[in-house]
Amino acid sequence: MSQEVKQLKLNLPLDLRKQVGVSAAENMRSLSAEVVYRLRQAYAAEEATAQK
């Protein structure tokens, strides 16, 4: 997968950081990959809802 990537510094509340960390470990993804996955899922769901 070759795509352009831009680094982003992100401040997360500690509880959310822990929750993402747990999900990342459960899904065998890095923290960064989990955040990207979750954002893509959220936008896809939003787009699907908007098309109805």
Stockholm file with secondary structure:
# STOCKHOLM 1.0

chainA/1-52         MSQEVKQLKLNLPLDLRKQVGVSAAENMRSLSAEVVYRLRQAYAAEEATAQK
#=GR chainA/1-52 SS CCCCCCCCCCCCCHHHHHHHHHHHHHTTCCHHHHHHHHHHHHHHHHHHHHTC
#=GC SS_cons        CCCCCCCCCCCCCHHHHHHHHHHHHHTTCCHHHHHHHHHHHHHHHHHHHHTC
//
